[in-house]
Amino acid sequence: MIKDKEKQQWDVILDSVNEGVFTIGLDWRISSFNRAAERITGIARKDAVGKACCDVFHASICENACALRQTFNTGRPVVNATAHIVSNQGHRIPIRISTAILKDREGKVIGGVESFQDLSQVEQLQKALESRYTFEDIVGRSSAMMQLFKILPQIAESNSTVLIEGPSGTGKELFARAIHNLSPRREGKFVVVNCAALPDTLLESELFGHKAGAFTDARKDKAGRFELADGGTILLDEIGDISPAMQMRLLRVLQERTIEPLGSVQPKPVDIRVLAATNKDLVQLVHSGQFRQDLYYRIRVVHMVLPNLKQRREDIPMLIDHIVRKFNRLQGKDIAGVSAEVVARLMAHEFPGNVRELENIIEQAFVLCRAGIIELRHLPSEFRPEAPAAESFGPMSLRRMEKHYIAETLRYHAGNRRKAARDLGIDAATLYRKIKTLHIEVPEADGRGKRR
């Protein structure tokens, strides 16, 4: 047992630590509780010592995933697990936890120690950053995304038809949904039709509906997607894949704002806003005769082109952070973030599948990562290095992610700022400013065959 004099020295040491620290005995009752723990929890030391730790903290992991219990069971420390506690004032406080076993001089286990860090300020900063650099569920701070964010409200206010072009996985449906949610039609329905998923005969029935007896098995009237979207918005996704015959029918809807269900001879007016999306080059399809020019100009009243992820690499750290928090909510986990190695590896990836591919990678990592942070070993096999990984620095803030990526890009281009700025998707002046504000060391070689 710790003698009174030793305990006083122990308490002095613990009080000098900026993180909350408490120890427990084998009876799971708190034996010491430092000043930072008092500050974070709002509970005085005299009220905490002697009580069961679960009665003091009311943490989200106490019942099923106690970090200290895991340490006792495995003999291994827990590092950077995340949880929430309820303070004495009833406030929910996010914390990051590390644990270890306490042993006496003879090596006998006498209890456990847990340190915890208040993440409230980090969480508030994340929320502030998210509110500045998000639009609905769209995340980005690159110049290309900020330009789109700037014009999105104006596009939403109008009733004009919009063509959204961009590679698969860039979030075309997210932008379409944002336009609808910001528009005067937000109370109406938002209806999505994947034009590439159905053959012409079924697509026609899906879009326009049919009357009873229009064809075999048509026993009753069925409303089409245009009718269902009446008063709201319809998104015609993958519009570049529809046949010339269907193109003609769509042209009539856009011109006259009326539909004719299969088996009907009576046109029916519809009040809809039409959005169209495609991952194909419609101009090229027009030139080759595969897409009607008159329909192209009907849907291209307002034109939006979404950049691929390779063109906005500086958004990757923020996207990683956003996706991790999304899956934490969906799966009830408390993953703190990703390691420096993971960020570096994802930054270097080409992402042919764009944001959807990044989301799938993080989702797989969530399956393999139980708690703490996502490491390289949690990523798909093609991302794991053959050589030993560099030192891990734990979960990274967005600022550290940005600094790490800029430094890696400069190193890749041997210090050539012009090439690094091009790869980063920013201009040279912005790169110079970031090098200065983030205190980034530039490699000696400047990439032009000269020394700095």
Buried (B, 14 or more C-beta within 10 A) or exposed (E): EBEEEEEEEBBEEBBEEEBBBBBBBEEBBBBBBBBBBBEBBEBEBEBBBEBEBBEBBBBBBBEEBBBBBBBBEEEEBBBBBBBBBBBBEEEEBBBBBBBBBBEEEEEEEBBBBBBBBBBBEBEEBBEEBBEEBBBBEBBBBBBBBEEBBEEBEEBBEBBEBBBBBBBEBBBBBBBBBBBBBBBEBEEBBBBBBBBBEBEBEEBBBBBBBBBEEBEEEBEEBBBBBBBBBBEBBBBBBBBBBBBEEBBEBBBBBBEEBEBBBBBBEEEBEBEBBBBBBBBBEBEEBBEEEBBBEEBBEBBBBBEBEBBBBBBBBBBBBBBBBBBBBBBBEEEEBBBBBBBBBBBBBBBEBEBEBBBBBBBBBBBBBBEEBEBBBBBBBBBEEEBBEEEEBEEBEBBBBBEBBBBBBBBBBBBBBBBBBEBBBBBBBBEEEBBEEBBEEBEBEBBEBBBEEEEE
